[in-house]
Amino acid sequence: MTSKSKRLLPLAGLFFACFAWTGVASADDYLSEEELYGEDLNGSSSIYDPLEPVNRVLFKVNDFLYIQVLDPVANTYQAITPDPVERSASNFFENLRYPIRLSGNLLQARWKGAWIETGRFAINSTVGIAGLFTPADKVEGFGRIPPEGIAQALGAWGVPEGPYLVIPLIGPSNLRDATGLVGAMCVHPTREPFSLISDWDWEWKTAWGTSEILVDTPSLMDRYNQMKGSAIDPYGSLKNGYTQFMRAAIAE
C-alpha cells in the first residue's frame, strides 16, 4: 500500500463512520414513502428552523456526497452482491443494534417491548447464526415491533425538539434527536466510547465501518432519490417528513 493510500484510508474511515454511527434502525424502519415524500406546507411551517440558511447549505453538501459517492457505491454493491447475502448482512447489523432498541424501550418503561427485543436478539443470535437470519420472525410473541430509540425516549419524556438541524453526512435531525444520537453511540457495541472493537487496528475499524454503510446505503439511497425526483423543495420535504415521522413515533 502506498503512503498516499495510507493517508486517505483514515479519511475514508471517518466518512463511513460518521454516516453509519447513527445505527438506530434499519432503513426500512424509518419513513414510509407517504410520510417521507408528502409535502405538507402547513406542517413545515410549524417546524422551528432558525438555522435554515446554514441547513440548506449543508443539505446541498450532503446531497452532493450522497449522489456522487453513496449512490455509485450502492449501485455497485447491489450489482455484485447476491440478494441472500444482502439480506443476511442487513440482518446482522440490525441485530447488533439491539442495545439501542432495548435502551429506548427501557427508558420509556416499555417492558413488553424490551422483552420482545431481548427475545428476538437471543433467538436471532443463536438459531439465526449471529443474526444473519431472523428465525424470531416465525416465533409466536417475538415478531418484529416498531423500533424504539433514545431520541424517541427523550421525546416521550417531554424534551422539546429544539431547532431543526442538518448534520453533515448524517442528514435531518434536531437538537433533541442529535442528543439521542450521542446516547445511541454510548450503547452501540461497536461505537465509541464503549466500543467492543476499540482495540482493533484502524484498518479493521475502517473495514467494519465501510461494511456497515455498504449494507445500509442501497435502501436509503432509493428513498432519497425518489424524494428528490418528486419533491418541489427537497429540503422542505425531507424536513417535514423526518419531523412528522418522529412526532408520530413518539406519540405512539
C-alpha positions, 0 to 999 in steps of 0.5 A, spaced: 500 500 500 502 506 498 503 512 503 498 516 499 493 510 500 495 510 507 493 517 508 486 517 505 484 510 508 483 514 515 479 519 511 475 514 508 474 511 515 471 517 518 466 518 512 463 511 513 463 512 520 460 518 521 454 516 516 453 509 519 454 511 527 447 513 527 445 505 527 438 506 530 434 502 525 434 499 519 432 503 513 426 500 512 424 502 519 424 509 518 419 513 513 414 510 509 414 513 502 407 517 504 410 520 510 417 521 507 415 524 500 408 528 502 409 535 502 405 538 507 406 546 507 402 547 513 406 542 517 413 545 515 411 551 517 410 549 524 417 546 524 422 551 528 428 552 523 432 558 525 438 555 522 435 554 515 440 558 511 446 554 514 441 547 513 440 548 506 447 549 505 449 543 508 443 539 505 446 541 498 453 538 501 450 532 503 446 531 497 452 532 493 456 526 497 450 522 497 449 522 489 456 522 487 459 517 492 453 513 496 449 512 490 455 509 485 457 505 491 450 502 492 449 501 485 455 497 485 454 493 491 447 491 489 450 489 482 455 484 485 452 482 491 447 476 491 440 478 494 441 472 500 447 475 502 444 482 502 439 480 506 443 476 511 448 482 512 442 487 513 440 482 518 446 482 522 447 489 523 440 490 525 441 485 530 447 488 533 443 494 534 439 491 539 442 495 545 439 501 542 432 498 541 432 495 548 435 502 551 429 506 548 424 501 550 427 501 557 427 508 558 420 509 556 418 503 561 416 499 555 417 492 558 413 488 553 417 491 548 424 490 551 422 483 552 420 482 545 427 485 543 431 481 548 427 475 545 428 476 538 436 478 539 437 471 543 433 467 538 436 471 532 443 470 535 443 463 536 438 459 531 439 465 526 447 464 526 449 471 529 443 474 526 444 473 519 437 470 519 431 472 523 428 465 525 424 470 531 420 472 525 416 465 525 416 465 533 409 466 536 410 473 541 417 475 538 415 478 531 418 484 529 415 491 533 416 498 531 423 500 533 424 504 539 430 509 540 433 514 545 431 520 541 424 517 541 425 516 549 427 523 550 421 525 546 416 521 550 419 524 556 417 531 554 424 534 551 422 539 546 425 538 539 429 544 539 431 547 532 431 543 526 438 541 524 442 538 518 448 534 520 453 533 515 453 526 512 448 524 517 442 528 514 435 531 518 435 531 525 434 536 531 437 538 537 433 533 541 434 527 536 442 529 535 442 528 543 439 521 542 444 520 537 450 521 542 446 516 547 445 511 541 453 511 540 454 510 548 450 503 547 452 501 540 457 495 541 461 497 536 461 505 537 465 509 541 466 510 547 464 503 549 466 500 543 467 492 543 472 493 537 476 499 540 482 495 540 482 493 533 487 496 528 484 502 524 484 498 518 479 493 521 475 499 524 475 502 517 473 495 514 467 494 519 465 501 518 465 501 510 461 494 511 456 497 515 454 503 510 455 498 504 449 494 507 445 500 509 446 505 503 442 501 497 435 502 501 436 509 503 439 511 497 432 509 493 428 513 498 432 519 497 432 519 490 425 518 489 424 524 494 428 528 490 425 526 483 418 528 486 419 533 491 418 541 489 423 543 495 427 537 497 429 540 503 422 542 505 420 535 504 425 531 507 424 536 513 417 535 514 417 528 513 423 526 518 419 531 523 412 528 522 415 521 522 418 522 529 412 526 532 408 520 530 413 515 533 413 518 539 406 519 540 405 512 539 
